[in-house]
Amino acid sequence: MTANISKGRPVSDSPSGHLARVGVVCPRCHFQQFMDIELDRWPLEAPAATEIHKHLTEWIESHCPDHASWIAAVSKN
């Protein structure tokens, strides 16, 4: 698994921090979501990016019923 990380940009209230956008896909229903994370240092090393991506993928899978019901409600229209 690889993380989809955008280029970091300084966070306005913390000049030393950077935001990175990590894309994750639910392995059950294939719902795609991007999550922003704040990093102390940029660039993010590949092992850390892979670990973050792994945890976010596990989290989105554990919340599958939550976003699956949201998708079903939106799809009815």
N, CA, C and O atoms as CSV, one atom per row, in Angstrom:
chain,resi,resn,atom,element,x,y,z
A,1,MET,N,N,0.826,-1.171,0.000
A,1,MET,CA,C,0.000,0.000,0.000
A,1,MET,C,C,0.875,1.241,0.000
A,1,MET,O,O,1.867,1.314,0.726
A,2,THR,N,N,0.510,2.196,-0.804
A,2,THR,CA,C,1.243,3.450,-0.786
A,2,THR,C,C,0.289,4.572,-0.440
A,2,THR,O,O,-0.903,4.507,-0.740
A,3,ALA,N,N,0.813,5.577,0.179
A,3,ALA,CA,C,-0.008,6.722,0.552
A,3,ALA,C,C,-0.044,7.717,-0.588
A,3,ALA,O,O,0.950,7.914,-1.287
A,4,ASN,N,N,-1.187,8.337,-0.769
A,4,ASN,CA,C,-1.345,9.386,-1.757
A,4,ASN,C,C,-1.176,10.703,-1.021
A,4,ASN,O,O,-2.141,11.224,-0.462
A,5,ILE,N,N,0.029,11.249,-1.010
A,5,ILE,CA,C,0.320,12.424,-0.206
A,5,ILE,C,C,0.616,13.604,-1.117
A,5,ILE,O,O,1.453,13.515,-2.015
A,6,SER,N,N,-0.077,14.708,-0.878
A,6,SER,CA,C,0.174,15.916,-1.647
A,6,SER,C,C,1.373,16.636,-1.056
A,6,SER,O,O,1.864,16.271,0.012
A,7,LYS,N,N,1.846,17.671,-1.761
A,7,LYS,CA,C,2.961,18.447,-1.234
A,7,LYS,C,C,2.503,19.211,-0.005
A,7,LYS,O,O,1.401,19.759,0.022
A,8,GLY,N,N,3.349,19.245,1.007
A,8,GLY,CA,C,2.992,19.929,2.238
A,8,GLY,C,C,3.005,21.431,2.058
A,8,GLY,O,O,3.741,21.962,1.226
A,9,ARG,N,N,2.190,22.109,2.837
A,9,ARG,CA,C,2.202,23.558,2.853
A,9,ARG,C,C,2.162,23.986,4.310
A,9,ARG,O,O,1.573,23.298,5.144
A,10,PRO,N,N,2.780,25.112,4.624
A,10,PRO,CA,C,2.809,25.532,6.025
A,10,PRO,C,C,1.410,25.756,6.578
A,10,PRO,O,O,0.534,26.279,5.890
A,11,VAL,N,N,1.214,25.362,7.812
A,11,VAL,CA,C,-0.048,25.593,8.504
A,11,VAL,C,C,-0.024,27.021,9.022
A,11,VAL,O,O,0.986,27.464,9.570
A,12,SER,N,N,-1.121,27.745,8.857
A,12,SER,CA,C,-1.141,29.171,9.166
A,12,SER,C,C,-0.825,29.479,10.633
A,12,SER,O,O,-0.068,30.409,10.912
A,13,ASP,N,N,-1.387,28.717,11.572
A,13,ASP,CA,C,-1.153,29.019,12.977
A,13,ASP,C,C,0.109,28.366,13.530
A,13,ASP,O,O,0.493,28.643,14.667
A,14,SER,N,N,0.743,27.528,12.771
A,14,SER,CA,C,1.962,26.860,13.211
A,14,SER,C,C,2.970,26.872,12.068
A,14,SER,O,O,2.911,26.010,11.192
A,15,PRO,N,N,3.894,27.832,12.057
A,15,PRO,CA,C,4.806,27.952,10.918
A,15,PRO,C,C,5.693,26.733,10.693
A,15,PRO,O,O,6.189,26.543,9.582
A,16,SER,N,N,5.908,25.900,11.714
A,16,SER,CA,C,6.768,24.735,11.525
A,16,SER,C,C,5.998,23.505,11.054
A,16,SER,O,O,6.619,22.510,10.682
A,17,GLY,N,N,4.656,23.543,11.056
A,17,GLY,CA,C,3.859,22.385,10.678
A,17,GLY,C,C,3.518,22.387,9.199
A,17,GLY,O,O,3.566,23.429,8.546
A,18,HIS,N,N,3.177,21.224,8.673
A,18,HIS,CA,C,2.789,21.066,7.275
A,18,HIS,C,C,1.553,20.185,7.213
A,18,HIS,O,O,1.383,19.278,8.028
A,19,LEU,N,N,0.697,20.457,6.247
A,19,LEU,CA,C,-0.464,19.610,6.023
A,19,LEU,C,C,-0.183,18.661,4.877
A,19,LEU,O,O,0.436,19.042,3.883
A,20,ALA,N,N,-0.631,17.441,5.012
A,20,ALA,CA,C,-0.532,16.460,3.932
A,20,ALA,C,C,-1.905,15.827,3.771
A,20,ALA,O,O,-2.599,15.577,4.756
A,21,ARG,N,N,-2.289,15.573,2.545
A,21,ARG,CA,C,-3.579,14.936,2.271
A,21,ARG,C,C,-3.313,13.480,1.922
A,21,ARG,O,O,-2.560,13.173,0.998
A,22,VAL,N,N,-3.944,12.590,2.678
A,22,VAL,CA,C,-3.778,11.156,2.480
A,22,VAL,C,C,-5.097,10.592,1.965
A,22,VAL,O,O,-6.137,10.762,2.601
A,23,GLY,N,N,-5.056,9.925,0.821
A,23,GLY,CA,C,-6.254,9.314,0.263
A,23,GLY,C,C,-6.391,7.875,0.720
A,23,GLY,O,O,-5.437,7.100,0.655
A,24,VAL,N,N,-7.597,7.516,1.190
A,24,VAL,CA,C,-7.869,6.145,1.613
A,24,VAL,C,C,-9.147,5.666,0.946
A,24,VAL,O,O,-10.040,6.456,0.639
A,25,VAL,N,N,-9.220,4.362,0.729
A,25,VAL,CA,C,-10.389,3.742,0.112
A,25,VAL,C,C,-10.858,2.621,1.023
A,25,VAL,O,O,-10.060,1.791,1.460
A,26,CYS,N,N,-12.159,2.597,1.311
A,26,CYS,CA,C,-12.719,1.528,2.137
A,26,CYS,C,C,-12.637,0.218,1.361
A,26,CYS,O,O,-13.158,0.139,0.248
A,27,PRO,N,N,-11.995,-0.820,1.917
A,27,PRO,CA,C,-11.878,-2.086,1.194
A,27,PRO,C,C,-13.210,-2.830,1.052
A,27,PRO,O,O,-13.335,-3.713,0.203
A,28,ARG,N,N,-14.204,-2.480,1.875
A,28,ARG,CA,C,-15.508,-3.150,1.789
A,28,ARG,C,C,-16.382,-2.568,0.685
A,28,ARG,O,O,-16.854,-3.297,-0.187
A,29,CYS,N,N,-16.599,-1.244,0.722
A,29,CYS,CA,C,-17.548,-0.635,-0.218
A,29,CYS,C,C,-16.869,0.279,-1.231
A,29,CYS,O,O,-17.540,0.842,-2.096
A,30,HIS,N,N,-15.549,0.436,-1.140
A,30,HIS,CA,C,-14.740,1.236,-2.063
A,30,HIS,C,C,-15.056,2.728,-2.001
A,30,HIS,O,O,-14.818,3.450,-2.969
A,31,PHE,N,N,-15.590,3.197,-0.867
A,31,PHE,CA,C,-15.808,4.624,-0.640
A,31,PHE,C,C,-14.448,5.291,-0.526
A,31,PHE,O,O,-13.583,4.815,0.210
A,32,GLN,N,N,-14.247,6.397,-1.253
A,32,GLN,CA,C,-12.971,7.105,-1.221
A,32,GLN,C,C,-13.090,8.340,-0.348
A,32,GLN,O,O,-14.080,9.070,-0.405
A,33,GLN,N,N,-12.071,8.559,0.455
A,33,GLN,CA,C,-12.059,9.721,1.324
A,33,GLN,C,C,-10.631,10.216,1.452
A,33,GLN,O,O,-9.689,9.423,1.467
A,34,PHE,N,N,-10.474,11.527,1.545
A,34,PHE,CA,C,-9.168,12.124,1.777
A,34,PHE,C,C,-9.158,12.708,3.174
A,34,PHE,O,O,-10.111,13.361,3.598
A,35,MET,N,N,-8.075,12.467,3.880
A,35,MET,CA,C,-7.936,12.985,5.229
A,35,MET,C,C,-6.682,13.841,5.283
A,35,MET,O,O,-5.630,13.448,4.779
A,36,ASP,N,N,-6.798,15.013,5.895
A,36,ASP,CA,C,-5.651,15.895,6.067
A,36,ASP,C,C,-4.983,15.580,7.393
A,36,ASP,O,O,-5.646,15.430,8.419
A,37,ILE,N,N,-3.677,15.483,7.360
A,37,ILE,CA,C,-2.914,15.251,8.583
A,37,ILE,C,C,-1.861,16.343,8.699
A,37,ILE,O,O,-1.384,16.859,7.688
A,38,GLU,N,N,-1.502,16.692,9.916
A,38,GLU,CA,C,-0.484,17.704,10.140
A,38,GLU,C,C,0.827,17.018,10.508
A,38,GLU,O,O,0.862,16.119,11.348
A,39,LEU,N,N,1.902,17.460,9.865
A,39,LEU,CA,C,3.223,16.875,10.081
A,39,LEU,C,C,4.151,17.925,10.679
A,39,LEU,O,O,4.063,19.106,10.345
A,40,ASP,N,N,5.026,17.491,11.551
A,40,ASP,CA,C,6.020,18.408,12.105
A,40,ASP,C,C,7.121,18.694,11.099
A,40,ASP,O,O,7.635,19.810,11.026
A,41,ARG,N,N,7.479,17.674,10.321
A,41,ARG,CA,C,8.571,17.818,9.353
A,41,ARG,C,C,8.098,17.402,7.979
A,41,ARG,O,O,7.234,16.535,7.846
A,42,TRP,N,N,8.656,18.010,6.969
A,42,TRP,CA,C,8.388,17.645,5.579
A,42,TRP,C,C,9.727,17.485,4.898
A,42,TRP,O,O,10.591,18.325,5.147
A,43,PRO,N,N,9.983,16.517,4.083
A,43,PRO,CA,C,9.020,15.556,3.553
A,43,PRO,C,C,8.797,14.391,4.506
A,43,PRO,O,O,9.626,14.087,5.363
A,44,LEU,N,N,7.675,13.767,4.329
A,44,LEU,CA,C,7.324,12.599,5.130
A,44,LEU,C,C,8.062,11.388,4.569
A,44,LEU,O,O,8.005,11.123,3.369
A,45,GLU,N,N,8.753,10.656,5.435
A,45,GLU,CA,C,9.463,9.457,4.983
A,45,GLU,C,C,8.457,8.391,4.556
A,45,GLU,O,O,7.365,8.301,5.117
A,46,ALA,N,N,8.824,7.594,3.572
A,46,ALA,CA,C,7.925,6.575,3.015
A,46,ALA,C,C,7.418,5.575,4.062
A,46,ALA,O,O,6.226,5.267,4.046
A,47,PRO,N,N,8.248,5.052,4.969
A,47,PRO,CA,C,7.716,4.112,5.960
A,47,PRO,C,C,6.634,4.748,6.841
A,47,PRO,O,O,5.641,4.098,7.169
A,48,ALA,N,N,6.818,5.996,7.219
A,48,ALA,CA,C,5.808,6.671,8.036
A,48,ALA,C,C,4.532,6.891,7.238
A,48,ALA,O,O,3.435,6.735,7.774
A,49,ALA,N,N,4.658,7.250,5.970
A,49,ALA,CA,C,3.488,7.450,5.115
A,49,ALA,C,C,2.712,6.151,4.962
A,49,ALA,O,O,1.482,6.158,5.007
A,50,THR,N,N,3.403,5.054,4.785
A,50,THR,CA,C,2.752,3.752,4.653
A,50,THR,C,C,2.030,3.375,5.940
A,50,THR,O,O,0.920,2.844,5.895
A,51,GLU,N,N,2.647,3.642,7.081
A,51,GLU,CA,C,2.025,3.337,8.372
A,51,GLU,C,C,0.771,4.182,8.599
A,51,GLU,O,O,-0.249,3.665,9.054
A,52,ILE,N,N,0.841,5.467,8.287
A,52,ILE,CA,C,-0.325,6.345,8.428
A,52,ILE,C,C,-1.444,5.865,7.521
A,52,ILE,O,O,-2.600,5.789,7.938
A,53,HIS,N,N,-1.103,5.542,6.283
A,53,HIS,CA,C,-2.105,5.077,5.321
A,53,HIS,C,C,-2.756,3.787,5.812
A,53,HIS,O,O,-3.966,3.610,5.671
A,54,LYS,N,N,-1.964,2.892,6.385
A,54,LYS,CA,C,-2.487,1.621,6.907
A,54,LYS,C,C,-3.506,1.869,8.021
A,54,LYS,O,O,-4.582,1.272,8.027
A,55,HIS,N,N,-3.165,2.748,8.956
A,55,HIS,CA,C,-4.071,3.034,10.071
A,55,HIS,C,C,-5.349,3.726,9.596
A,55,HIS,O,O,-6.435,3.423,10.089
A,56,LEU,N,N,-5.229,4.644,8.652
A,56,LEU,CA,C,-6.416,5.324,8.138
A,56,LEU,C,C,-7.314,4.362,7.371
A,56,LEU,O,O,-8.538,4.464,7.454
A,57,THR,N,N,-6.724,3.430,6.625
A,57,THR,CA,C,-7.517,2.436,5.903
A,57,THR,C,C,-8.260,1.533,6.883
A,57,THR,O,O,-9.434,1.226,6.671
A,58,GLU,N,N,-7.594,1.107,7.948
A,58,GLU,CA,C,-8.253,0.292,8.971
A,58,GLU,C,C,-9.382,1.069,9.642
A,58,GLU,O,O,-10.441,0.513,9.930
A,59,TRP,N,N,-9.147,2.367,9.891
A,59,TRP,CA,C,-10.173,3.183,10.534
A,59,TRP,C,C,-11.395,3.326,9.635
A,59,TRP,O,O,-12.525,3.165,10.097
A,60,ILE,N,N,-11.181,3.628,8.352
A,60,ILE,CA,C,-12.325,3.824,7.462
A,60,ILE,C,C,-13.087,2.517,7.270
A,60,ILE,O,O,-14.308,2.533,7.121
A,61,GLU,N,N,-12.383,1.389,7.271
A,61,GLU,CA,C,-13.068,0.094,7.161
A,61,GLU,C,C,-13.917,-0.167,8.407
A,61,GLU,O,O,-15.026,-0.688,8.297
A,62,SER,N,N,-13.414,0.186,9.574
A,62,SER,CA,C,-14.176,-0.036,10.809
A,62,SER,C,C,-15.402,0.870,10.897
A,62,SER,O,O,-16.328,0.581,11.655
A,63,HIS,N,N,-15.418,1.952,10.138
A,63,HIS,CA,C,-16.553,2.871,10.112
A,63,HIS,C,C,-17.391,2.694,8.850
A,63,HIS,O,O,-18.152,3.590,8.488
A,64,CYS,N,N,-17.264,1.566,8.184
A,64,CYS,CA,C,-17.966,1.326,6.921
A,64,CYS,C,C,-19.473,1.511,7.038
A,64,CYS,O,O,-20.050,2.165,6.168
A,65,PRO,N,N,-20.141,0.985,8.043
A,65,PRO,CA,C,-21.596,1.201,8.102
A,65,PRO,C,C,-21.970,2.681,8.156
A,65,PRO,O,O,-23.009,3.077,7.628
A,66,ASP,N,N,-21.128,3.502,8.794
A,66,ASP,CA,C,-21.417,4.934,8.887
A,66,ASP,C,C,-21.431,5.591,7.514
A,66,ASP,O,O,-22.404,6.251,7.150
A,67,HIS,N,N,-20.355,5.411,6.749
A,67,HIS,CA,C,-20.330,6.080,5.447
A,67,HIS,C,C,-21.160,5.335,4.411
A,67,HIS,O,O,-21.612,5.947,3.444
A,68,ALA,N,N,-21.375,4.034,4.583
A,68,ALA,CA,C,-22.218,3.291,3.645
A,68,ALA,C,C,-23.666,3.771,3.741
A,68,ALA,O,O,-24.342,3.883,2.718
A,69,SER,N,N,-24.153,4.056,4.946
A,69,SER,CA,C,-25.523,4.559,5.082
A,69,SER,C,C,-25.640,5.966,4.515
A,69,SER,O,O,-26.682,6.328,3.967
A,70,TRP,N,N,-24.584,6.763,4.638
A,70,TRP,CA,C,-24.575,8.105,4.058
A,70,TRP,C,C,-24.624,8.022,2.538
A,70,TRP,O,O,-25.349,8.784,1.900
A,71,ILE,N,N,-23.860,7.102,1.953
A,71,ILE,CA,C,-23.856,6.918,0.497
A,71,ILE,C,C,-25.238,6.476,0.025
A,71,ILE,O,O,-25.728,6.966,-0.993
A,72,ALA,N,N,-25.870,5.560,0.749
A,72,ALA,CA,C,-27.202,5.076,0.372
A,72,ALA,C,C,-28.227,6.205,0.415
A,72,ALA,O,O,-29.087,6.294,-0.462
A,73,ALA,N,N,-28.143,7.063,1.422
A,73,ALA,CA,C,-29.086,8.178,1.538
A,73,ALA,C,C,-28.916,9.167,0.388
A,73,ALA,O,O,-29.904,9.677,-0.140
A,74,VAL,N,N,-27.692,9.438,0.001
A,74,VAL,CA,C,-27.425,10.369,-1.097
A,74,VAL,C,C,-27.819,9.751,-2.433
A,74,VAL,O,O,-28.291,10.458,-3.323
A,75,SER,N,N,-27.636,8.460,-2.584
A,75,SER,CA,C,-27.918,7.781,-3.851
A,75,SER,C,C,-29.411,7.665,-4.145
A,75,SER,O,O,-29.788,7.440,-5.295
A,76,LYS,N,N,-30.266,7.813,-3.138
A,76,LYS,CA,C,-31.711,7.692,-3.351
A,76,LYS,C,C,-32.262,8.821,-4.206
A,76,LYS,O,O,-33.296,8.650,-4.853
A,77,ASN,N,N,-31.607,9.954,-4.223
A,77,ASN,CA,C,-32.111,11.109,-4.985
A,77,ASN,C,C,-31.916,10.937,-6.436
A,77,ASN,O,O,-32.284,11.815,-7.217
